[in-house]
Amino acid sequence: METKHAQRISNATPPPSGRKPQLNIASRHVDGLLDDLKEYHSIYAPLFQRQEQRYWALKYMEGQMLDIERKSIEPMAIALEGGNVQAMQQNISASPWDDRPIIRAHQQKVAETLGHPDGVLIWDGCDFPKQGQHSVGVARQHCGALGKIANCQASVLLAYASEAGHTLLDRRLYMPKKWFSPEYAELREVCGVPKALSFQTKNELAFSMLEDLLEQDVLPFQWITMDEAFGRDTQLLNKIAEKDKYYFAEIPCDTHVWWQRPKVVGPQKSSGPGRPPTNLQLAAEAPPPEGVDQLAPTLDDARWRRLIVHEGTKGPLEVEIAFVRVVFTENGLPARKEWLVVRRKSSKQPLSDWKFYRCNAPQKTAWKKLARLTAWRWPIETTIEECKSHLGMDQYEVRNWRGWHHHMTLTMLSHHFLVRLRVKFGDDAPALTVSQLRQLMQVVLPKREFDAEAALREIKRIQQQNYAAYRSHRKQRWRRKSKSPT
């Protein structure tokens, strides 16, 4: 295996950052970028109920594209011409504009920008480390951003990817079960958690986004990819299959399968009292299933293909992949016959590092398609990184339910705007990245110019704010002290 040359899959093209430099963009195109943003914002403007909501939503998107150290509301409002901290804070945290129609309109525009019949949906978790206990949904839980148990908010994101690009489609904030206990009733009210909201697992939140997308029926796609956290959930996979969509799911190494469908028999009659058994069971002569990590090492060399499945920022991803049809188990019984896809760097790689996937696509599905999908969780990882690094997705300081959803909605719009620009410039600038487009925006964004008087006014405002915060904390501390037993 080691001496074989890797076969490049036809769709494995470099990302923009890995393409030959080419920039056939005139200065007039850069000068017109602010008009492009205003035109893009005008698509969603009618969906805001009030003029001031429209205005501050645009200002928020402008602020997210600024080249400043931190992109929470205060530094964005200070840096922008016409910015106002209180008004922007009000629009994000308190103003009752409904983001659901905006999300639906956004998904339709993503379809126009990136839509392809062979498009891919991607689920992933995204967590935000937080201090304190007063932000909506915050708890000590596993934080993917830190790789450990920590105080954080957790969410589930849905992205869309095609050969044209990738962006976010929807988001759900995960509310830990303890947030629905009587002890959290006051905090739920303070954070504006909807009274009708009930506990949902992350996988249930993921499927709810899929259901909303299917109901709207504006975005073409056939595939849904996911990591092991979703892929181990057979009920979730069954629900996807019922929607006539194909999942390509990473699965745990101890997932059990049969090479061939084993024989099952009806329940054995019982001579004792009580209701007779009704469940099917494996026939006595049926072989036991085996873990995919037991099966994979037994595959002969002829089943493995050495392939380049993805071109990343650091070069080609060269791997070995095997494709076999097996019968998966569900509750100890045979379920669907599906594709088992195994990926490794080489036969010398430790078995513990091999990747295992299952896919319910038809048997006639081309192996090149399956191989390509092993690398198609990277778009959501890249998108999340772009939103965090360039648009401040993880730098918000809002605490309530409405503020979190408004912030995430406008972040999604901002990212898609930059992706839309990249698609618009197309072959004139194939190496243009989301980061570079945000840098170009600096030329046209309406930044505030400070003279001495303006600087002094701003310092005075900050001092007043700091003093008000000090007095508030001081009162709270004395209140707690007076209530504590002596």
N, C-alpha and C positions, 0 to 999 in steps of 0.2 A: 504493500500500500504506500509506503513512504516514497517510492521512486516515481509514482505516477504524477503526471502534470495535472494541475487543477484545471477544470473546465469552468470557464466564465459563463455564468447565466446571463442571458441577453439583457435583462433589466438591471443588472448590477452596475449602475453608473455612479460616478463620484458625486458627492454632495456639492453644492455651489462652492464651498471653500476649497474643494479639491480640483476645481476645473481651471482651465487655462485662462489667465487674466484677459478680460475683454470688457471694455466699458465705453460703448458707443452712446453715451448719454450727454446731451448738451446742457449747458448751464441753465437754459430756460426751463428744462425739465425739473431741475433742482429748485429753481425759484417758484415753480408751480406746485410744490409738494404740499404746502399748507392749503391751497385750494383743493388738492386731492383729498386731504383729510376732511375738510369741510363738506365736500361733496359726498364722501363716504358717510359722514355723520348725518347728513340730510336724509339718508335712507331710513334711519331709525328715529329721527326727530319727531315725526308725527305720532310715534308710539309713547312719547312722554306727554303727560297730561298738561303740563304748564311750561311756559316759556323759560322760566328760570331753571327748571329741571334740564331742559335741552341745553341751555347755555353752560351750566356747570358740568354736565356730562362731557361736553366737548372740552372744557378746560381740564377736566380730569385726564382725558386721553392725551391732551397736549402735555400735561405734567408727567405722565408715564413715559413719554419719549424724551424728556429732558436728560441732559448729561449732568446729573447731580448725584451726590454720594448716596443719599437715601430718598426713597420715593414714597414716603408717607405723606399725608395731606398737608401738614404744615410746611415742610420744605418745598413741596411742589407749588403751593399757593404763593409762597414768598418769592419764588423764582419767576413766576409767570406774570407778564403784564396783565393787569386787571384781575389778578388773583386775590382771593379773600378767604382766609382760613376758616372763618365761622360759616360762611355761605357754602364752601365746598364740603365741610364737615357735615353740615345740615343735609346737603343733597345726598351724601352717601349713607349716613347713619340714620336719618330720621324721615327724609322726604318719602312719601308713600308711592313712588312710581313703581309700577309692576314690571318686573324684568322678564316675565314669562313670554309675552309677545315679542320682546326684543330677542330672546333666545331663539324663538321660532324663525323670526326674520333673518337672524344671523345664520342659522342652519341652511336656509334657502340660498343665501349669498355664498356660503361655502360651496354649495352644490354648483353654483355658476362659476366659481373660481377654480375649484379643484375636482369637481364631480367626474366620476368615471364608473361605468358599470361594474368594473372589477375592483372598486374601491374597498378599503379596509377600515373597519372600526377597531379601536384599541381602547381597552380599559386599563387603568392603572391607579394606584393609590398615590396620594400626594399629601404630605403631612407638614405642619407648620409649628415649630417650637414656640412656646409662649410662656411668659412669666405670669405668676399669679393664678387665681382660680375664677376670675370673673368674666373671661371671654367665653362666648357661647360655644358649648360642646367641648371645652377644654377638660383634659383629664390626664392622669398618668397612664400612658399606654405606649405601645410600640411606635416609635417615631422613625419612619424611613429616612428622613433627612439626617438624623443623627445615628441611625443604626443601633438603637438601644431603647429601653423603656425610659420615657421622659415625659415631662409636662408638655402637651401639644394639642393642637386641633388636627383632626384627621378628615380626609375627604377622598372621594372617588371621582376621577375625571374620565371623560370620554373624548377621544380624539379621532380625527379622520385623516387618512393618508391615501394618496394616489401618486402616480409618477409626477404629477404637477406640483406636489408639495404636501404640507401637513399643517394642521392647526387644531385647536380645541373646539369641541361642539357643545359640551354641557358639563355640569359639575353638581355634586351633591355633598353637603356637609354631613359627616357622620356624627350622630349624637349617641354617645355611650349610654348603655342601659340605665346606669345610675342617675342620669339626668332626668329620667321619667319617674323617679321616686319622690315621695312626699317631701323629703329633705331638700330637694332642689326646686320646689314649687315657686318660692320667692325669686330665686335666680332665673328660672325660666321666664317669669313675668318681666323681670328687669331687662333681660336680653331679648324680649319680644319674640320668644319661640311660639309659633302658632299653636293654639290650644288643641287643635285637632291632630297635631303631629303625634305619631306613635313610633316606637322603636323599630328600626329596620337594620338588618345586617348590611355590611358593605356590599355583599353580593346582591342583596335585594335592591339596594340603591343603584347598583350598576344596571340591573335588569330593568328598573323603572325608567332609566334614561333610554335604553333600547326601545322599550315600549312606546315612549313619547315620540321617538324618532320614526318608528314604523307607522304610528298613527298619522303623523304629518305627511309622510311619504313624499318628500321632496328631494331626498339625497340618495343617489344610487350607491349601493354597496352589496357585496355578497359575503364578505369574510369578517369574522370577529376574532381578534387575537387577544391573548390574555396571559398573565403569569400564573404561577402555580396556585396562588391564593384563590383565584377564581377557577382554575382548571381542575382542582381536586373536587369541586362541587358538582356531583353528577346530576342533581336536580336542576341546577342552573344550566348545564349543558343540554339536558333534555328539553328545557323550555326554549332554548335557542333552536334546537332541531325542529321543534313544533312550529317555529316561525319560518321554516324552510330557508334558514341561513346556515352557513358553514362556520363552525368554530375551528380554530387552530389554537389549542390550549396546551401550555406547558403543564406537565403533570409530575407528581412525586415519583421518585425512583421505585417505591414499593407498590405502585399501582399493579394490580394483578390482571392477567390476560390468559386466554387459551389460544393455541395455534388454530384449532378447529372447534366448532361449536360442540360442546359436550351434550350428552343425552340428559334430559330432565324427565322426571316422572311425577305423577300426581301424588298426593299425600297417601301415606299408608293408613289403612283403616285401624282405628283404635278399638280395643275390646272393652275399654273402661268407660265410665260415665262421662257425660259432658258433651259439648258440641264437637262434631268430627272435624279434624284438621282440614284446611282448604288450601294451604300453601304448596306450591311446587317445590321440588327439591332435586338435587343432583342424583342421578342414578348411581347405584353402588359401584358400578364398574367405571364411572367417569373419572378421568385423571384430574388431579387437583390443578388449579391455576398456578401460574408462576409469576413472580415479579418481573417487571420489565427490565430491571437491573440484572436479573438472572438470565433472561432470554437474550438480551442484546449481545453479551460477549460470545454467545454461541453462533452468531450470524457469520456465514462464510464470507470470504473476501469479495466474492462476486456481487454481494448485495450492497457493498459500500461504494460510494462515488466521491471523488475528491473534487470539491467545487469552490468557486469564489462566489459567495452568496450576497456580499455587500461591500460597497466601497465607502469606508468611513473617512473621517478627517485624518486618520493616521495611516491610511492605505487600505488595501484589500483584506477582507476577512475570508481566510482560506480554511475550510473545514472538510471533514468527512461525514457523509450522511447516508443512512440506510433507511429504506422504506419497506414496510411489511404490512400485510393485512392480518389483523388478529381480532379475536372476540374479547371485548372488555367485560369485566365483571361489574355487577351492581347488586349490592346486598347478597353477595355470595353466589349469585346466579348469572348465567350468560345474558349479556345485553346486546348492543349493536356490534356488528362487525365493522371495524373502522381502520383507518390508517394509524399505525404506530410509526413515528418518525424519530430517529435517534441521531443526535449530532455530537461530534467530538472533534477536538483539534487533530488528533491522530490516535492510532492504536496504543501509543505509549502514554497517553493522558490517563491519569487515575480515573477509575470508573466513577468515583464520587463526583467528578466534575463533568461527566457526560450530561447532556440535556435530552429530556424525553418529552414528546408531544403526542397528542391524539387529535385526530381530525375526522369529522363525519362527512367529508367530501366524497363524491362517488368514486368507485373503483377505477373508472376511466380517467380520473384527474391526472394531468401530466405531472411527472415527478419534479420537473423544473419549477412548477408553481408551488408545490409543497416545500421544496428546498428554499425558495425565495421567502416563504412565510416564516421560516425559522429566524430570519433576521428582521422581521417587520414589527418588532416591538420598539425598535430604536426611534421611530418618529415621535412617539409620545414622550419618550425620555428627552429627546432633543427639544421638543416644544416646551416642556416644563422648564428645562434649563434656560431657554430663550426668554420665557415669561418671567422667570426669577431674576436672571442676570441683567436683562435689558428693560423690563417693564415694571419691576418692583412687585411682582405677584406675592412675594412672601414678606413684604415690608410694611404691610398695612398695620394700622393701630386701632382699627375699629373693633368693638367688642360684641355688638349685638347681631342678631340673626339677619336683619335687613342689611346692615352695613357689610357683612361678609359677602352676601349674595350680590349686592350692587357692585362691590369692588371686583369680585371675580368676573361678573358679566362684562364690565368695561375693560378688564384686562384681556378677556377673550376677543372683544371687538378690536382692541389696539393691536393684538398680535395678528389677527386676520387682515387688518389694514396693511400691515407691513408685508405679509405674505402676498396679498393682492397686488401690491406694488411690484414685488419681485416677478410675479407672473406677467404683469403688464409689460415690464421692460423685456422679459423673455430673452430671445436670442441676442438682443443688443447688449445684454449684461448677464450672461449665464453664470458668472462667478459671484454675483451680488448676493450677499447674505442678509438675513433679518437684522443682524447687528450693524452692518454697514448702512442699511437703509435708515436705521434709527440715527446713526451718526449724521447722515445727510440732512435729516430733519432739523438738526441744530441750526442750520443756515436760516430757516424760515420760521421757527417757533417764536412766538411773541414773548420774548424774555424781558423782565422788568429791568429798567435802568435806574440805578441808585445814585442820587446826589446826596450831599451831606444831610439835608433836611429829611429826606426819605429814610436814610439810614438811621437817623436819630428816632424818627417815629417808630420804626420797626423795633429798635432796641427797647423803647419805652413799652411797646405792646408786649414784648417777650417778658420784660420785668413784671408787668402787671399780671401776666398769665402765671409766671412762676410764683408770685406772692399769693395769688388766689389758690393755687394748688397747695402751697405750704399751709395756708389757713385751713383748707378743707381737710388735709391729712391730720393736722393738729387736732381739729375738732373730733374726728373719728377716733383718734387715739385716746383722747380724754373720755369720750363716750364709752369706749370699750373698758377703760380703766375703772370708770365709775360703776359699771355693771358687774365687774369681777368681784368675787368674794374676798373680803379682807382677812 
